[in-house]
Amino acid sequence: MNSKIDILSLDLKELSDFMLELEEKSFRGKQIFRWLHQRNVISFDDMTDISKGLRSKLKEKAIIQNVSIVEKLVSKEDNTTKYLFQIENDYIIESVLMKYEYGNAVCISSQAGCAMGCLFCASAVGGFERNLTAGEMLSQIYEIQKDIGERISNIVIMGSGEPLNNYDNTIKFLEIINSEDGLKVGHRHITVSTCGVVEKIKELESLKLQITLAVSLHAPNDDIRQKIMPVAKKYSIDELILAAKEYADYTKRRVTFEYALIKGINDSVECAKELAYRLKGLLCHVNIIPINDVKERNYLRSSDKTVNEFCETLKTRNIEATIRRKLGSDINAACGQLRKRYLKNTD
Ligand code: SAH
């Protein structure tokens, strides 16, 4: 790891304080912040209104630890592009750009690899490598913006990794991306997805941010959930749903529950009824995702009929539900298909 200051992960206050440490005026902090977060430069030399003297101090003491594009896969089926980014240590992480009528949305990774071990997810296959810094999370968005020459208006932290286990960096990311002197993406345009780290949901709730919380539920009870998600052995479904309810009560934001339908495991009408019963009265929305292929696993997708029946069973019980369109599966860019790799072994 580099001992220099990771300048892309500093918020405006920290950057201004850093200027004072360098015996510069603190307003230089804002200037540099804007170069990094609005104009997305990745070299101090490009900061043309900063004196040469300060630029050389910056080079000596700090680095811009950005991610860089190694490969881009464009879906032939829809408007989805998967980006493979190299991070420090030569690991590769993945992000997905989705173009919608309302704007450009990006799904970013919060960790290289993932430690949560959900049995149906590709991100779990190679295990956990490391947390991404706030700067590396931001940089995924900045590099995609530069590549397409358009603004990113919506962000989902739903790529590989468990954002709530990289809590501080995720919060820092949310602060910087929302900053007046940064990209200014409103929190209402950001979703954070968790497999259900209950104490962190509570911590997040106390910040009262306007982000959307997505909870990967995938089962209506502990029995089934424990079979497919190791985290379910740590927190019961009751605790998790209660935390989600508190989150909705506190923030007045509708919580999303993700439910990947796996043939014969969690897709029966009985499961849908049990789920509806548990979610009754909660300000929420269920996102039904027919499970996507992960080559190391042999879980199967439910038939269209089963998927529709599941959705209808929820709706007739007054639970809002939609079936998520599958995007980018020809380039392994759909939910649960993102994985980490090592640069020297990118098969
Ligand atoms: N760790 C976070 C965010 C990353 S996973 C979380 O668990 O929410 C993003 C979403 O994709 C989660 O809802 C996850 O459960 C889902 N997912 C994982 N594998 C999948 C698969 N094979 N098909 C469909 N969705 C999957």
Residues whose N, C-alpha, C, O or C-beta is under 5 A from the ligand:
A	BS01	SAH	F120 C121 A122 I157 M158 G159 G161 E162 P163 S193 T194 C195 S216 E258 A260 I289 P290 I291 N292 V294 C335 G336
